[in-house]
Amino acid sequence: MRILLTDGSGLTARQVAGRLAEAGHSVDALAPDPFCLCRFTRHVHKIRRVPPFGAGPVAWLDAAMAAYADGGYDLLFPTQEQVALLAAVPDRLQEAGVVTVVPEFAALASVQDKASAQRTLERYGLPQPSGALGLAGWDRFPAYLKEPIGTASGGVRRLASAHDVSAAEWESKDLVVQAAVEGPLAMCQSVFDHGSLVAFHANLRTGEGSSGGASRKRSIDLPEARSWMEVLGGGLGWHGALSADVIVETGGPVFIDINPRLVEPNNAWYAGADLVGAMLDLARGAPPGAPGPGRPDVRTHQLLLAVLGNAQQGRGRQGVWIELVAAGRHTGPYAGSREELTPMDHDPLSVVPLVIASVATLCRPRSWEWFASGSVANYALTAAAWEEICALAAHR
């Protein structure tokens, strides 16, 4: 198949490209930046330029559909927040012959913004931290304050006490506040066929990289989370990928975030759960396979995120160097771990961003900001963009 990724800038896009190419498919990607992450891999043949998604969803859609038609693609594979827009315009996609895999817009809208997600989780009985819409009367600290729309941990802030809240935030009714929950973070990934679970995987974040991303992971068996995801996806009649972040407490998982898309599928792949393959089956109308769980205790890492994370977290040049040495020697947390993002033995070109980021942060640790903010800005869903997408859906 000739497949066009909706994003070429993010970690998920880079991992999906590898999985698709190794399965024999031809892969191109959309991106506003010609030197995005997917430029540096042999698995992506061409980067097709489009406007930044968050700055103008309609302009992005026009460019994406033109690129799809020009390239004669068989599938538009959603790898980032563009799934929200694609779900809003199914009639236009169908008329143009664009094949993709997205949920119904009503289902997506029920979890896309933080307030709607909180209400949806409550409706289906999924465990989540105690919270409220607006800060009026809130007196439980530490807590997390969340803007309705945010990408890659954007718009989320930890509040140690009431002193961390501004007067404007106290008065705002658009913010979501949740009590902090202690425990390790697990990422749950699933694929649904119109409400039926066809793939599931869970892994623990064992190392925190830049902007809260997972620089190291370990696959785990988390049947409680799987059961709750089945409840959520089944109730919403979900079609396509659905991901969640949970805190693993002694009493079971507590859901803190929902993403209506695929998230970094390589740990799942190495553990035996083929999330990307499940999405392809849905696109081709093939009978879904049985959703067998991935193997536990499969360790993977993304050294690029670890390097940037050390710089962001104030460990300076020494922290960056120690991380690089440990990864190079396969010692410490890198013993028995596989690289998700930059596998030099199979894809030498993929190491270029890591080399550049390592040199930059060793020379100037604060340069991590440029790397992290630049990629997210290319695909992030803004509040204004979400309003525009909702207007499109309402007009339809």
N, C-alpha and C positions, 0 to 999 in steps of 0.2 A: 504493500500500500504506500501511496504518497501521502505523508502526514504533515500538517502544518500546526505547530504549537502556538497557542495564543500569546505566549510570553517566552522570551529568550534570555531574560535577565536574572531570574531567580534560581534558587537551589533546586526547587522541584522540577523546573523546566530542564535543567541540566541533567538531573537524574533520569527523568522520563525519556529524554533524548537518547541516553545510553541504552536503556532497556529496549526501546523501539528499534534502534539501529541494530543492536545485537540479535534481534528477532528477525532481521532481514528487511525492515522497512526503510524507506527513504524519508529523511526528516529535514524540514526547514523550520524556521522560527520567526515570529514577529517580534520586533523590538524597535524603540525609538533610537537606541544607541547602537551604532554599528560595531562597537567593541564591547558588547555585553558578554555575559558569562558563557553563553552558548556559542560565541564566536571561537572560543578556545577549546574545541573538541573536534575530533575527526568524525564524530557521529552526526553533526549538523552540517549540511551542505551549503545552505544559504540563509543569511539574515535578511528578512524583508522589512524595510523601514516603514514604520507607522507612527502616528502622533502618540505622545504619552497618554495612557489610558485615563488617568485621573483628571487630566486637564480638560478632556472633552470626549466622553464616551461615544457620542454620535460620529464625530470625526474619526475616532479609532475604528468604529464599526465599518464605516464606509471604506476605509483603507484596507481593513482586514478582509472584507468580502471581495474587494477588487483583487487583492493578492491571491485569495483562494481561487477565484475564477481564472486568473492569469496563469497560475501554476498548475492547474488541472489536478488539484488535490482530491483525495478520497475521504479525508477526515480532518476536521478542525478540532484538535485535542486541547481541551481547557486545562491549563496548568497553573492558573492564578486567578485573581479576582475578576477577570473578564467573564467568568462563568455567570456572574450576576446579570450582565448585559445580555449574554446569549440566551439566558432563560427568559428575558423580558421580551424577546422578539422572535418567537418560534415561527410565526407566519412568514416573516421576511426571509428567514433562513431556509424554510421549506421551499418558498417560491424561487429562491436562487440556487437550489440544489445543494445547499451546505449541510453536510452530515456532521453532527456533533453529539455529545452525550451530556445532557444537563437535566436538572430537575424542573418540575413545574415552578413557575415564578412564585406562586402563592406559598409553596413549601419553602423555597429559598428565602423569601422575605420574612418568614417566621423565625429564621435563625440568623439572618445576615447582620442585623444591628443588635447591640448588646441588650437593649431593653426588650426587644421582641424575643430574643433567645432566652432571656430569663423567664419570660412568661410562658414560652413554649416548653421549656424544661419542667416548669411547675405543672403545666397542664398534663404532661405525660408522666409525672411522678419521678423524674430523674433526680437523684440527690445532687444538690448544689449548695454552696455556702449561703448562709443567711445574708440577705441583701435588701436593697430598696431602690426605688427610682427617686432620685433627689436625696440631698443630705439632711433635709429638715428632720430634726429629732434624732439624728444618728449619733451614737455615743460609744460605739465599739471600735476600738483601735488595738493593734494595727488593722488597716483595711486597704482595699484596693479601689481606686476611683477610675472609672472607665468612661471614656467618651463613646457615644453610640456607634461610631464607625471608626475603625482603626485596622491597620495592616502591619504584620510582623511586630507585634507588641506595641505598636504605636497607639498613643492615646490611653495608655494604662499607666497609672502612677501609684506607688505605695505610699500610704499615709501612716506615719508613725504615731501621730497624735492629732488633735483638733487644730493645733498650731500650724499644721501643714496645709490647711484649707483656707483659701482666700474668701473674701466676702462675696465675690461674684459666684464662686462655686457653691457656697452655702445656699445662695438664692436660686441657683439653676435647678430646673426640674428635668433637664435632658440627660443628666449624668446618672450612671449606675454605680452604686457603692456596694461592695461585698466584703464581708469579714474575711480576714486572712485565715487560711487553713494550712496547717503544718503537715509536711510529708513530701515524699519524692514526686516529681512530675512525670506522668506517663502520657505518651501520645498514642491515641487510638485511631486507626485508619480503617475505613470500610468502603465497600462498593455495593450498591443496591440495584436490583432490577425491579423497578416499579413497586418498591416496598419490601421485596424479598432480599435478604442478605446473601450475597454471592462471594464475598471476600472480606476477611477481617485480619487485623494484625495490631499488636500493641508492643511498644518499647518504652523503656525508662530513659529519661535524659540523665546520663551519668556524668556529663560535663557540659557546662554552660558556656556558649560562645558569645559572639557579639549580638547585641539587641535581644538577648534572651534565647537565641537559637540553640539547638542541640549540637554541640561539637562532638560529643560522644554519646553512644546509645547502647543499650542492651535489650534484646528482645525478651519479652516475658509472656507468660500465660496469664491472662486476665479475664476469666470467664464472666465475672460480674459485669465488667464494662461491656463485654460483647453482648450480653443479654440486654443491658440498657440501651445499647445502640440499636439492637433489633426492635426494641419498643419504639424508639424515636423514629427510625427510618421507616418502620412499618406503619406507624401512625400517620406520618406525613406522606406516605406513598412515594418515598424518595427514589429518584432515578439518577444513577451516577455515583460520584465519590462524595463521601461525608466523613469528616475528621473531627476529633475532639481532643482537648487537653483535659486531663483529670489529675487530681491529687490523690495518691493512694494512701488512704488512712487505714488504720487497723480494722475499722468497721466496713471498709469497702471503698470503692472509688467515688470521688466527689467531682462533678463536672464544673469546670471553670471557664471553658471557652469552646465554641463550636465554629468550625470552618466548613463551608459548603463546597469543598473541593478536595483534591488529592494533595497530600503533603509528603514530600521526600520519601519515595517508595523503596529506596535501595536496601534499608535494613530489613524490610519485609521480604524483598526478593532473596537476599542472602539466607533468610530464615525459612524460605520455601513458600511464602505467600505472594502470589503474582497479582498485585493490584493493577498494574498497567495492563496485563493480559486480560483481566476481568473487564476493564474499560473497553478494550478492543472487541471483546466478545459482544458487549452491549451494542457497540457501534455497528457491528456486522450482523446483528440479530442472531448470533450463534447461541445454542443452548448453554446456559451458565453451568459451570462446574460446581461441585460440592465445596462449600466454604471451609476447607480444612484449616486448622490453626497453624501458624508458623512455629518453627522450633524455638524453644526458649534458650536464653544464654548465648545468643549470637551477638557478638560485639562488633560495632562499626564506628567510624569516626569521620569527621570532616575537618581536616587540619586547617584549612583556610579560615573556618569559623573560630577555631581554637586560637590561632595567631591573632586575629582581630579582637577576640574576646580578652586575651591577656592584655592587649594594649588598652582596651576600653576599661577594664577593671583595675587599671592603675598599677599593673605589675611591671610596666616599663620594658626596657630592652632586655633585661635579665629574664623576665618572665617569658617573653617571646622566644629568646634563645633556648631556654630550658625546654620549652614545648617542642621546638624543632628538633632538638637533640634526642628527646625521648621518642618522638615519632620516627626519626631516622634509625634509631637503634632498636625499635620495637620493644621498648621497656616500659615499666610502670603501667599506666592505663592503656598503652598501645600494644601491650603483649597480647597476641591472639586476636587483634582487631583488624578489620579490613577497611580500607579507604572507600568512602561512598562517592566522593566528588572528583578527586584527582588521582585516578589509578594510573600511575606513570608507566607501569609495565604494559598496559593495553592501550593507553591513550596519552602518549607523551605530551601532546599539545596542551592537555588539560592542566599541566603543572604551571603554565605561564602565569595565571592570576595569583597562584600561591607564591611563586618566586617574587613577583612584583610587590605583593602585599607584605611579604616577609622583609624584603629590603627596605620598603617604605617605613614600616613600623619599627624596624631596628634603627633607622636613621632618625625618625620622628614619630614617636608612639601615637601622637594625636591624629596622625593621618588615617587611622582606622575609620574616622568619621566619614571621610570622603568615600571610602569603599562601601561602607554599610548604607549610607544615605542615598548614594547614587543609584544602586540597583533597585532599592525599594521604591524610589520615586518613579521609576519607569512603569511600574504596574500597580501601585497602591490605589485603592478605592478611597476617594475623599468623600466627605459629607455632601459636597455640592454635586459630585458625580452620582452618588446614590440617589439624590433627589431627582436628578435628570433621568436616571434609569427607571425610577418608580413612575415618573410622569409618562415615559414611553410605554410602560406596561399598562398604565391606566388608560392611555389613549387607545391601545390595542383592544 
